[in-house]
Amino acid sequence: MNDQNPGTVMTVPEVAAYLKLANSTIYRLAKAGNLPGRKVGGAWRFSRVEIEGWLCERPLVDETQIAENKPQVL
């Protein structure tokens, strides 16, 4: 996707590419209400502004948090 207009409406493949996630993950997050989007004519559509806002609200995970939650293997 080359259009960087903040008012851009994005499709599932475009959001997946933007977030570097699988299409199935985008569908799952959207259906669960965890990703801002709406169905238009049976197809999911996402506002670039809403996706960027959603990203800003997400907490960043640092490597120390990951290491602390990693199960110990003996």
Protein Blocks (a to p, Z undefined) as FASTA:
>chain_A
ZZfcfkbccdfklmmmmnopafklmmmmmmnopagcddeehiacddfklmmmmmmmpccd
dfklmmmmpccdZZ
